[in-house]
Amino acid sequence: MKKILVIGLLLMQVIMLKAQQEDVTQYVDPFIGTQEMGHVFPGACAPFGIVQLSPETDSVQFFNEGKYNKEVYRYCAGYQYTDQSIVGFAHTHFSGTGHSDLGDFLVMPTVGKVQHNPGTIDNTSRGYRSMFRKKTEKAEPGYYAVELDDYNIKAELTATQRVGFHQYTFPKSDESHIILDLTHGIYNYDGKVLWSTIRVENDTLVTGYRITRGWARTNYQYFAMSFSKPFKTYGCSNDEKVKYNGFWRKFDQTDNFPEMAGKALTANFDFDTEEGEQIKVKFALSAVSTEGALKNMLAEVPHFDFDRTRNDVKALWQKELSRIKIDAPDEKKTAFYTSMYHSFIHPSEYMDVDGQYRGLDHNIHQAEGFTNYTIFSLWDTYRAQHPLLTLIQPKRSSDMVNSMLAHYEQSVHKILPIWSHYGNENWCMIGYHAVPVIADAYVNGIKGFDADKALEACISSANYDRYEGIGEYKQYGYVPYETSHYGASITLEYAYDDYAIAQLAKAMGKNDVAEEYLKRSEYWRNLFDGQTGYVRPKDKNGDFLPNFDALDTHGAGFIEGNSWNYSLYVPQNVGGLINEMGGKERFAEHLDSLFTMHIPDAYFEHTEDITREGIMGGYVHGNEPSHHVAYMYNWAGKPWKTAERIHEIMNTKYLNKPDGLCGNDDCGQMSAWYIFSSMGFYPVCPGSGEYVIGSPSLNEAVLKLENGKQFTIKAKKASKKNIYIQSVTLNGQPYGKNYIRHSDIVNGGELIFKMGSRPNKKWGVGDVSEPYSNN
């Protein structure tokens, strides 16, 4: 009996070990979201790395005959799934943004006559691009491969945090080349490259930089490019009209000349190759210097072992994705872990291995005691992506707060980032949403940063009068339509941000500050029209704008949304909003109408970020301002309706196919919504310390927390039909609240849902069960 028991225990240990070692990277599909809306790049990157090495399928110009080229929007990430040719492989990309930049340092292997022109998407013979077949493409975390049919070359890519690693398998030829194009970029236009250089250090090492003017107004990017084999010859062209050549004109700079400079450089490096010979290229980035790029290369990839780097980055992804282990059908695992993958691409580490980085002031700074990050798409990511990091990546979250505080210190405006990348503020979208990221981190127990400085920075950002109507917001209690045609939405978002300042101040014991900003957080009331039941824009005289249509998204007072959706954007005081809208029953009916109505295309046809794919009734899940709305039934006493809406969204708006995302992923926000909602709760109001319970769609999720504890979520009898919560226990005790506190999760324990096919209309109902509200 004892022997049988021992064998049984050993068998259990083996089973547990196998479960712990499950390769979750196999469930990631980088191609999800690459078609049309979604704009996700399918290439190689490390978690939170600055290098996103990915294929570019076209080089669309931002302007066409002097006007904005709408086609450029499709190429926000440089790649379109339906295209049949590849122009090359660039090293920097955004994931899922609706505006774009980057696409730095395009590399392309070729065979035959040297061409410095990229050619056209439908005629590859005119340039260095190549046709390819979809069936030869392969992508997984940290790796991408494709066969370039025009040249019979297999291209493989992998990457570390700061280094892109290329491996090209060539045919036999005495005309094999690797092209480096410093003109190419995403959202490109004539004049975007302010200056660039190429310097041939020796026959295997090239360095240089380029400075671009795009969404990042002044973007410095340095590189070091190392070849596994010496090139035999090289050349360079500068496709610009140079008015002054100086005495450089005495040289032929196009042929084997070791340094070139200009605004439109393309270089070629030439080789003799045998059949099946591999040429490898390491391409390191730095925002500081070419010396910094070389340091990054030597630290991260000191060898030319491609498979070793590929396996190393896969192990990094395995570690990061394993922070949450789930039990679910494979289809669900693919959606879940692909969402985690998307959520762990940005923000990106923005400093060299020695801690140096280029600051907002374009001086070189040293990161002391923190990792500096960039790419803060805050209008999107404060809602769920940053709260996700606060929950399962608290160290990174702390570093990101310190990065924002460094931005504040370096800012001549003395404000926190709005939408920042690569040492630049691009001022995109509205609100001062670094504030809720910082407040949510502090309220939820993340320290590691100067709280007094953080509060100072938040207050300074909320009082920079010249930014987006803040002066008028303080004067009138709203942003007038004359000041901004988006004034109503700006007012709502400022009010929420002010609530976050109040929560931060309250947690720090600064009650006078908390009271001041709690008062400002109620400014949403100044635009609420009791007669129509909607938020409406007002002019400076205090009059509502006439000809009101709650469905209109064009110049109606709201950015990327309409009054129907934005009127529900009062996450800090849902109870107060419900009272204004006529009580719980009326509010629930209002939500029902939103989810079941029909909105004609004419209402959003001129809004790029809203498409039919992201709409459910009149509810717009494809854009961020509505992401909390399905959870608002919890305040209305009908949490089972939240369950219905959540499952419908997950089942119809997140699909395992190239156009499977219903909108722009926006640096992981769309994906973070899915991660939270799959587990059964969502941060409706970051800064409150609470998550609102929805309805889990996983059998089990285990959160492996950085404090060494573990939080397990189980959904007993969960299925496609059993979406309704029957009962809940937290650590073995009955739990009737329809929210859960952050502290309950990070303290470790077990949350068990018992699911069924019919609503239990008594669970989670009643004032004591409802989440936080100001009312």
C-alpha positions in Angstrom: 0.0 0.0 0.0 2.8 2.4 0.9 4.6 1.5 -2.4 1.5 2.2 -4.4 1.1 5.5 -2.5 4.7 6.6 -3.3 4.2 5.7 -7.0 1.0 7.7 -7.0 2.7 10.7 -5.5 5.5 10.5 -8.0 3.0 10.2 -10.8 1.2 13.3 -9.5 4.5 15.2 -9.4 5.3 14.3 -13.0 1.8 15.4 -14.1 2.2 18.7 -12.2 5.7 19.2 -13.6 4.4 18.7 -17.2 1.6 21.2 -16.4 4.1 23.7 -15.2 6.3 23.2 -18.3 3.5 23.6 -20.8 4.7 25.6 -23.7 2.1 28.4 -23.8 3.9 30.2 -26.6 2.4 27.6 -28.9 -1.0 29.2 -28.5 0.2 32.6 -29.7 -0.8 33.6 -33.2 1.0 36.9 -34.1 -1.1 37.1 -37.3 -4.3 37.8 -35.4 -5.2 41.5 -35.9 -2.9 42.0 -38.9 -5.7 42.7 -41.4 -7.4 46.1 -41.7 -8.4 47.2 -38.2 -5.9 45.8 -35.7 -2.7 46.9 -37.4 -0.6 44.4 -35.5 2.9 43.6 -36.9 3.7 39.8 -37.1 7.4 40.0 -36.7 10.0 39.2 -34.1 10.4 41.0 -30.8 11.3 40.4 -27.1 8.8 41.3 -24.4 8.7 45.1 -24.0 11.6 45.4 -26.4 12.4 48.5 -28.4 13.1 46.3 -31.5 10.1 45.0 -33.4 11.7 43.4 -36.4 8.9 42.8 -38.9 8.1 42.6 -42.7 6.9 45.7 -44.5 4.5 44.9 -47.4 4.3 48.4 -48.7 5.8 51.9 -48.4 2.7 54.1 -48.8 3.3 57.8 -48.8 1.3 60.0 -46.3 0.4 62.5 -49.0 -1.1 61.7 -52.4 -1.1 64.7 -54.8 -0.8 67.0 -51.8 -3.7 65.5 -49.8 -3.9 63.0 -47.0 -3.7 59.5 -48.5 -6.3 57.4 -46.7 -4.5 54.2 -47.9 -1.7 55.0 -45.5 -4.0 54.2 -42.5 -4.0 50.5 -43.5 -0.2 50.4 -43.1 0.0 51.7 -39.5 2.2 48.7 -38.7 3.8 48.4 -42.1 2.2 45.1 -42.9 -1.1 44.0 -44.6 -2.0 40.3 -44.4 -3.5 40.3 -47.9 -0.5 41.8 -49.7 1.6 39.5 -51.8 4.9 41.2 -51.8 7.4 42.3 -49.2 9.5 45.4 -49.5 11.9 44.5 -46.6 12.3 44.1 -42.9 12.2 47.1 -40.6 13.3 47.3 -36.9 10.7 49.6 -35.2 6.9 49.3 -35.2 3.8 50.2 -33.2 1.4 47.5 -32.3 -2.2 48.3 -33.2 -2.2 52.1 -33.3 -4.5 54.2 -35.3 -1.8 56.7 -36.2 1.8 55.8 -36.8 5.5 56.4 -37.3 8.7 54.5 -37.2 9.5 51.7 -39.7 13.2 52.5 -39.2 16.1 50.9 -41.0 14.7 48.7 -43.7 16.9 45.7 -44.6 16.3 43.5 -47.7 18.3 40.6 -49.1 18.4 40.4 -52.9 20.1 38.6 -55.8 21.0 40.0 -59.2 21.3 43.6 -60.3 21.6 46.1 -57.4 18.4 48.2 -57.1 18.0 51.0 -54.6 14.4 51.7 -55.5 11.8 49.7 -53.6 9.6 49.2 -56.6 5.8 48.9 -56.5 3.5 46.5 -54.7 2.3 44.8 -57.9 5.5 44.9 -59.9 8.4 43.7 -58.0 10.8 43.7 -61.0 10.9 47.5 -60.7 12.7 47.5 -57.4 14.3 45.4 -54.6 11.0 44.1 -53.1 9.9 40.5 -53.7 6.8 38.4 -54.1 6.0 35.8 -51.4 3.5 33.1 -50.7 1.4 33.1 -47.5 2.1 29.4 -46.9 5.8 30.1 -46.5 5.2 32.6 -43.7 5.7 31.5 -40.1 5.4 33.6 -37.0 5.7 32.8 -33.3 6.8 34.8 -30.3 10.3 36.0 -31.1 10.5 34.6 -34.6 9.4 35.2 -38.1 10.2 33.4 -41.4 9.2 33.7 -45.1 10.5 32.7 -48.5 11.3 35.6 -50.9 10.2 34.1 -54.2 11.9 36.6 -56.5 15.3 35.7 -55.1 14.9 32.2 -53.8 16.0 33.5 -50.4 14.6 32.2 -47.0 14.4 35.1 -44.6 14.4 34.5 -40.8 14.1 37.0 -38.1 14.5 37.0 -34.3 15.3 39.7 -31.8 16.4 40.7 -28.3 15.4 43.9 -26.4 17.7 46.1 -28.5 19.0 43.9 -31.3 17.3 42.6 -34.5 18.9 39.4 -35.7 18.5 38.4 -39.4 19.4 35.1 -41.0 19.2 34.9 -44.8 19.7 31.6 -46.7 20.9 32.5 -50.3 21.2 30.6 -53.5 24.5 30.2 -55.4 25.3 33.6 -56.8 28.1 36.2 -57.3 25.5 38.9 -57.1 24.0 38.5 -53.6 23.2 41.7 -51.8 21.8 43.1 -48.6 20.1 46.4 -49.0 19.9 49.0 -46.2 17.3 51.7 -46.9 17.4 54.7 -44.6 14.7 56.6 -46.5 11.9 54.1 -45.9 9.5 54.7 -43.1 5.8 54.3 -42.0 3.6 57.3 -42.5 6.3 58.5 -44.8 6.6 61.7 -46.8 9.2 63.6 -48.7 11.3 65.4 -46.1 10.5 63.1 -43.1 14.2 62.1 -42.9 16.0 65.2 -41.5 19.4 63.6 -41.8 21.1 60.2 -41.9 24.6 58.8 -42.1 26.2 55.5 -43.0 29.8 54.8 -41.9 31.6 51.6 -43.0 33.9 50.8 -40.1 35.3 47.6 -41.7 34.2 44.8 -44.0 31.7 43.4 -41.4 30.7 46.4 -39.4 28.5 49.4 -40.4 27.3 52.2 -38.1 25.1 55.3 -38.6 22.0 57.1 -37.6 19.0 58.9 -38.9 16.9 61.7 -37.5 13.2 61.8 -38.6 10.4 64.3 -38.2 7.1 62.5 -37.9 4.6 61.7 -35.1 7.8 62.0 -33.0 8.9 65.4 -34.1 12.6 64.8 -33.6 13.5 61.1 -33.4 17.1 60.1 -33.1 17.9 56.5 -34.0 21.5 55.2 -34.0 22.5 51.7 -35.3 25.3 49.2 -35.5 25.1 46.6 -38.2 27.3 43.5 -38.1 27.6 40.9 -40.8 28.6 37.2 -40.2 30.6 37.3 -43.4 32.8 40.1 -44.9 31.2 41.9 -47.8 33.3 42.1 -51.0 32.1 45.5 -52.2 29.5 48.1 -51.2 27.8 51.1 -52.6 25.4 53.9 -51.6 23.1 56.4 -53.3 21.6 59.6 -52.0 18.3 60.3 -53.8 17.9 63.9 -53.0 18.6 67.2 -54.8 21.7 68.5 -53.1 22.2 72.2 -53.4 25.6 72.3 -51.8 28.2 69.5 -52.0 31.2 71.3 -50.5 34.5 69.6 -51.1 33.0 66.2 -50.7 32.4 66.4 -54.4 36.0 65.3 -55.0 35.0 61.8 -54.1 32.8 59.2 -55.8 30.7 58.5 -52.8 28.5 55.9 -54.5 31.2 53.2 -54.8 33.1 51.7 -51.8 33.3 55.1 -50.1 33.3 54.5 -46.3 31.0 57.4 -45.2 27.8 58.8 -46.6 25.4 61.5 -45.3 22.2 62.9 -46.6 18.4 62.8 -46.5 17.7 59.9 -48.8 20.4 57.2 -48.4 20.2 53.6 -49.6 23.2 51.3 -49.4 24.1 47.8 -50.8 26.5 45.3 -49.4 27.6 42.6 -51.8 28.6 39.0 -51.4 29.4 35.8 -53.3 27.3 33.0 -51.9 27.1 29.2 -52.3 23.9 27.3 -52.5 22.2 27.3 -49.1 24.8 29.7 -47.6 23.5 31.7 -44.7 24.5 35.3 -44.1 23.5 36.7 -40.7 23.1 40.3 -39.7 22.9 41.7 -36.2 21.3 45.1 -36.1 21.4 47.0 -32.8 19.6 50.2 -32.0 20.3 53.1 -29.6 18.8 56.5 -29.1 22.0 57.7 -27.6 24.9 56.9 -30.0 26.5 54.4 -32.3 28.7 53.5 -29.4 25.6 52.7 -27.4 24.3 50.5 -30.2 27.6 48.6 -30.2 27.4 48.1 -26.4 23.8 46.8 -26.8 24.9 44.3 -29.5 27.9 43.0 -27.5 25.8 42.7 -24.4 22.7 41.0 -25.9 24.0 39.1 -29.0 27.8 38.7 -28.7 27.7 35.7 -31.1 26.2 34.7 -34.5 24.2 31.7 -33.2 20.7 32.5 -34.6 19.0 29.5 -33.1 20.4 30.3 -29.7 19.0 33.8 -29.8 15.7 32.5 -31.1 15.4 30.0 -28.2 16.5 32.6 -25.7 13.7 35.0 -26.7 11.2 32.2 -26.8 12.1 31.4 -23.2 11.6 35.0 -22.3 8.1 35.0 -23.8 7.4 31.7 -22.1 8.3 33.3 -18.8 6.2 36.4 -19.3 3.1 34.5 -20.7 3.3 32.0 -17.9 2.4 34.7 -15.4 -1.2 33.5 -15.9 -1.8 29.8 -16.5 -5.2 28.9 -17.8 -7.3 25.8 -18.3 -9.5 26.2 -21.4 -10.1 24.8 -24.8 -7.3 25.4 -27.3 -9.3 27.9 -29.2 -9.7 30.0 -26.1 -6.1 29.5 -25.2 -5.0 30.9 -28.5 -7.2 34.0 -28.0 -6.0 34.4 -24.4 -2.3 34.0 -24.9 -2.3 36.0 -28.1 -3.9 38.8 -26.1 -1.2 38.5 -23.5 1.4 38.6 -26.2 -0.1 41.8 -27.6 -0.3 43.3 -24.1 3.4 42.7 -23.5 4.8 44.4 -26.6 4.4 48.0 -25.4 5.5 50.1 -23.6 9.1 49.4 -24.7 12.4 49.7 -22.9 14.0 52.9 -24.1 17.6 52.9 -22.8 20.9 51.3 -23.5 22.3 48.4 -21.5 24.3 50.9 -19.5 21.1 52.8 -18.5 21.7 55.8 -20.7 18.7 57.2 -22.7 17.7 60.2 -24.7 15.2 62.3 -22.7 12.3 64.5 -23.7 14.8 67.4 -23.7 17.0 65.5 -26.1 19.8 65.4 -23.6 21.3 62.1 -22.5 20.2 60.9 -19.1 21.2 58.1 -16.9 18.3 55.9 -15.5 19.1 55.5 -11.8 17.3 52.6 -10.1 14.7 52.1 -12.8 14.2 50.9 -16.4 13.2 53.7 -18.7 10.2 53.0 -21.0 8.6 54.7 -24.0 5.5 54.3 -26.1 2.7 55.4 -23.8 -0.6 55.3 -25.7 -2.3 56.5 -22.6 -5.7 57.5 -23.9 -6.1 53.8 -24.6 -3.9 51.9 -22.2 -4.8 53.5 -18.8 -8.2 51.7 -19.0 -7.0 48.1 -18.8 -3.5 47.5 -20.2 -1.7 49.5 -17.5 -4.0 48.0 -14.7 -3.1 44.6 -16.1 0.6 45.4 -15.7 -0.1 46.8 -12.2 -1.6 43.5 -11.3 0.8 41.0 -12.8 3.9 43.1 -13.7 4.2 45.5 -10.7 8.0 46.0 -11.1 7.6 47.1 -14.7 4.6 49.2 -13.6 6.8 51.0 -11.1 9.4 51.6 -13.7 6.9 53.0 -16.1 5.7 55.4 -13.4 9.3 56.5 -12.9 9.6 56.9 -16.7 6.6 59.2 -16.7 8.0 61.2 -13.8 11.3 61.6 -15.7 9.2 62.8 -18.6 7.6 65.4 -16.3 11.0 66.6 -15.0 12.4 67.0 -18.6 9.2 68.6 -20.0 9.4 72.3 -20.6 5.7 72.3 -20.0 6.1 70.5 -16.7 3.4 67.9 -17.4 3.2 64.1 -17.6 3.1 62.3 -20.9 -0.1 62.5 -23.0 1.0 60.1 -25.8 4.8 59.9 -25.9 7.3 57.8 -27.8 11.0 57.8 -28.5 11.9 60.9 -26.4 9.0 62.9 -27.9 5.6 64.1 -26.9 3.2 63.7 -29.8 0.2 65.2 -28.0 -2.2 62.7 -29.5 -5.8 62.3 -28.1 -7.2 63.9 -25.0 -7.1 63.9 -21.2 -4.1 63.7 -18.9 -4.2 59.9 -18.5 -0.8 59.3 -17.0 -2.6 60.4 -13.9 -4.8 57.4 -13.4 -1.9 55.1 -14.2 0.1 56.6 -11.4 -2.9 56.8 -9.0 -3.9 53.2 -9.7 -0.3 52.0 -9.1 0.0 53.8 -5.8 -3.5 53.0 -4.5 -2.8 49.3 -5.3 0.3 49.3 -3.2 3.0 49.8 -5.8 5.7 52.0 -4.4 9.3 52.3 -5.8 8.6 55.9 -6.9 8.5 59.3 -5.2 4.8 59.7 -4.2 5.2 63.5 -3.5 6.7 64.1 -6.8 4.0 62.0 -8.5 1.2 64.0 -6.9 3.0 67.2 -7.8 3.3 66.0 -11.4 -0.4 65.0 -11.5 -1.5 68.4 -10.2 0.8 70.3 -12.6 -0.6 68.3 -15.5 -4.2 69.0 -14.4 -3.5 72.8 -14.4 -1.5 73.4 -17.5 -4.1 76.0 -18.8 -2.8 76.2 -22.4 -3.3 72.4 -23.0 -6.6 71.4 -24.6 -8.9 73.8 -22.8 -7.8 73.2 -19.2 -8.0 76.9 -18.5 -11.6 77.1 -19.6 -12.4 73.8 -17.9 -11.4 75.4 -14.6 -13.2 78.6 -15.5 -16.5 77.2 -16.7 -16.5 73.7 -15.2 -16.5 72.3 -18.7 -14.6 72.8 -22.0 -16.7 75.0 -24.3 -17.5 73.9 -27.8 -15.8 77.1 -29.1 -12.5 76.0 -27.4 -12.7 72.5 -28.8 -15.2 70.7 -30.9 -14.4 67.7 -28.7 -15.1 69.7 -25.6 -17.8 67.4 -24.1 -15.6 64.3 -24.3 -12.6 66.2 -23.0 -14.6 67.4 -20.0 -15.7 63.9 -19.2 -12.1 62.5 -19.4 -10.7 65.4 -17.3 -13.3 64.8 -14.6 -12.3 61.1 -14.4 -8.6 62.1 -14.3 -9.4 64.5 -11.5 -11.0 61.7 -9.5 -7.8 59.8 -9.9 -5.8 62.7 -8.4 -8.3 62.7 -5.5 -7.7 59.0 -4.9 -3.9 59.4 -5.0 -4.1 62.4 -2.6 -6.4 60.6 -0.3 -4.2 57.5 -0.1 -1.3 59.9 0.7 -3.3 61.6 3.5 -3.6 64.9 1.6 -7.2 65.4 2.3 -7.4 69.0 1.2 -6.1 68.1 -2.2 -8.4 65.1 -2.4 -11.4 67.3 -1.6 -10.5 69.8 -4.3 -10.1 67.3 -7.1 -13.1 65.2 -6.0 -15.1 68.4 -6.6 -13.6 68.8 -10.0 -14.4 65.1 -10.8 -18.1 66.1 -10.7 -17.8 68.6 -13.6 -19.4 66.0 -15.8 -22.7 67.1 -14.3 -22.3 70.5 -16.0 -22.8 68.9 -19.4 -25.5 66.5 -18.5 -28.9 67.4 -20.0 -31.7 66.2 -17.8 -34.3 66.7 -20.6 -32.6 64.4 -23.1 -30.7 62.2 -20.7 -27.4 62.7 -22.5 -24.2 64.6 -22.1 -24.1 67.4 -24.6 -21.6 70.1 -25.6 -22.1 73.6 -24.4 -20.9 77.0 -25.6 -19.3 79.7 -23.4 -22.7 81.2 -22.7 -23.7 77.9 -21.0 -26.2 77.0 -23.8 -26.3 73.4 -25.2 -25.3 73.2 -28.8 -28.5 73.0 -30.9 -29.5 70.3 -33.5 -28.4 67.6 -31.1 -28.2 64.0 -32.4 -26.9 61.5 -29.8 -25.7 59.1 -32.6 -23.5 61.5 -34.5 -19.7 61.2 -34.3 -18.9 64.1 -36.6 -18.2 67.4 -34.9 -20.8 66.7 -32.3 -18.7 67.4 -29.2 -17.0 64.1 -28.9 -13.7 62.5 -30.3 -13.9 59.1 -31.8 -17.4 58.5 -30.4 -20.9 59.9 -29.9 -23.1 61.0 -27.1 -24.8 57.7 -26.8 -21.5 56.0 -25.8 -19.7 58.9 -24.2 -22.6 59.8 -21.9 -21.8 56.6 -20.1 -18.2 57.7 -19.4 -18.5 58.5 -15.7 -16.6 55.6 -14.3 -15.9 57.4 -11.0 -19.6 58.0 -10.3 -21.8 55.4 -12.0 -24.3 55.7 -9.1 -24.6 59.4 -9.7 -25.1 58.9 -13.4 -27.8 56.4 -12.8 -29.6 58.8 -10.6 -29.4 61.5 -13.2 -30.7 59.1 -15.9 -33.8 58.1 -13.9 -32.8 55.3 -11.6 -31.6 51.7 -11.9 -34.4 50.3 -14.0 -34.4 53.1 -16.5 -30.6 52.9 -16.7 -30.7 49.2 -17.4 -33.2 49.8 -20.2 -31.0 52.5 -21.6 -28.0 50.0 -21.7 -30.3 47.4 -23.3 -31.2 49.9 -26.0 -27.5 50.7 -26.7 -26.6 47.1 -27.2 -29.6 46.2 -29.4 -30.2 49.3 -31.5 -29.0 49.8 -35.0 -26.7 52.7 -36.0 -26.5 53.5 -39.7 -23.1 53.7 -41.3 -23.6 57.4 -42.1 -23.0 58.2 -38.4 -19.4 57.0 -38.5 -18.4 56.8 -42.1 -15.8 59.5 -41.8 -14.3 58.2 -38.6 -11.3 55.9 -39.4 -11.1 54.3 -36.0 -14.8 53.1 -35.9 -16.0 50.5 -38.3 -19.0 48.2 -38.5 -16.8 45.2 -37.3 -16.4 46.8 -33.9 -20.1 47.7 -33.3 -22.7 45.7 -31.4 -26.0 47.5 -31.7 -24.9 51.1 -31.0 -22.2 50.0 -28.6 -18.7 50.5 -30.0 -16.2 48.0 -28.7 -13.8 48.6 -31.5 -12.8 51.9 -29.8 -11.8 52.5 -26.2 -14.3 55.0 -24.6 -16.9 52.3 -24.3 -14.8 49.4 -22.9 -16.3 49.7 -19.4 -20.0 50.0 -20.5 -21.0 46.3 -20.4 -20.0 46.2 -16.7 -22.3 49.0 -15.8 -25.3 46.7 -15.3 -23.7 45.8 -12.0 -24.6 49.2 -10.6 -28.1 48.8 -12.0 -28.8 45.7 -10.0 -28.6 43.4 -13.0 -25.2 41.8 -13.0 -26.4 38.8 -15.1 -26.9 41.2 -18.0 -23.2 42.1 -17.7 -22.5 38.4 -18.2 -24.6 38.3 -21.3 -22.9 41.3 -22.9 -19.4 40.2 -21.9 -19.7 36.8 -23.5 -21.3 38.2 -26.7 -18.4 40.6 -27.0 -15.8 38.0 -26.4 -17.4 35.5 -28.8 -17.9 37.9 -31.7 -15.2 40.6 -31.4 -12.2 38.4 -30.7 -11.7 35.7 -33.3 -8.7 33.5 -34.1 -8.1 34.8 -37.6 -6.2 37.6 -39.3 -9.0 40.1 -39.0 -10.0 38.7 -35.7 -9.7 41.9 -33.7 -12.7 44.3 -34.1 -10.6 47.4 -33.9 -7.1 48.8 -33.3 -5.4 46.9 -30.5 -3.9 50.3 -29.5 -0.7 49.0 -27.8 -2.5 46.2 -26.0 -5.6 47.8 -24.6 -8.1 45.8 -26.8 -6.2 42.6 -25.7 -6.1 43.6 -22.1 -9.9 44.0 -22.0 -10.1 40.4 -23.2 -7.7 39.1 -20.6 -9.5 40.6 -17.7 -12.9 39.8 -19.1 -12.0 36.1 -19.7 -10.9 35.8 -16.0 -14.2 37.3 -14.9 -13.5 40.9 -13.8 -12.5 44.3 -15.2 -11.0 47.6 -13.9 -13.9 49.9 -14.7 -12.4 52.7 -12.6 -8.6 52.5 -12.3 -7.6 54.2 -9.1 -10.6 52.8 -7.1 -8.7 49.7 -6.0 -11.6 47.6 -7.3 -12.4 45.3 -10.3 -16.0 44.8 -11.4 -17.0 41.2 -11.7 -18.4 40.1 -15.1 -18.5 36.4 -16.0 -15.5 34.1 -16.4 -15.0 32.2 -19.7 -12.1 30.1 -18.5 -12.3 26.9 -16.5 -9.4 28.0 -14.4 -6.8 30.8 -14.3 -3.8 30.9 -12.0 -2.1 34.3 -11.5 1.5 33.9 -10.4 2.1 37.1 -8.6 5.5 38.8 -8.2 5.1 38.8 -4.4 5.4 35.0 -4.5 1.7 34.4 -3.9 -0.8 32.8 -6.2 -4.4 33.7 -6.9 -6.6 31.0 -8.5 -9.9 31.6 -10.3 -12.1 28.7 -11.0 -15.4 28.6 -12.9 -17.2 25.4 -12.1 -19.5 24.0 -14.8 -18.5 26.9 -17.1 -19.5 26.4 -20.8 -20.9 28.3 -23.7 -24.4 28.0 -22.2 -23.4 28.3 -18.5 -22.4 31.9 -18.5 -24.4 33.0 -15.4 -23.0 33.2 -11.9 -24.9 31.1 -9.5 -22.7 31.7 -6.5 -19.2 32.8 -5.6 -16.8 32.0 -2.8 -13.6 33.9 -1.9 -11.1 31.8 0.1 -13.9 29.4 1.0 -16.3 32.0 2.2 -19.6 33.0 0.4 -19.0 36.2 -1.5 -22.0 38.3 -2.6 -20.3 41.5 -3.9 -20.2 42.0 -7.6 -16.7 43.4 -7.4 -13.4 42.3 -6.0 -10.6 44.5 -4.5 -7.1 44.5 -5.8 -5.8 43.7 -2.3 -7.9 40.5 -2.2 -6.1 39.3 -5.3 -2.5 40.2 -4.5 -2.9 38.7 -1.0 -3.3 35.3 -2.7 -6.2 32.9 -2.5 -9.0 31.3 -4.4 -12.0 32.8 -6.1 -14.6 30.1 -7.2 -17.5 30.8 -9.4 -20.3 28.3 -9.7 -21.8 28.8 -13.2 -25.2 27.9 -14.7 -27.4 28.3 -17.8 -29.9 30.6 -16.1 -29.4 33.9 -14.2 -29.4 33.8 -10.4 -31.0 37.2 -10.0 -30.3 37.4 -6.3 -26.5 37.1 -6.5 -24.6 40.4 -6.5 -27.7 42.5 -6.2 -28.2 45.3 -3.6 -26.5 48.5 -2.6 -23.9 46.7 -0.4 -22.9 44.5 -3.4 -22.2 47.3 -5.8 -18.8 48.7 -6.7 -17.4 52.0 -5.7 -19.2 55.2 -6.7 -18.9 58.9 -5.7 -22.7 59.4 -5.4 
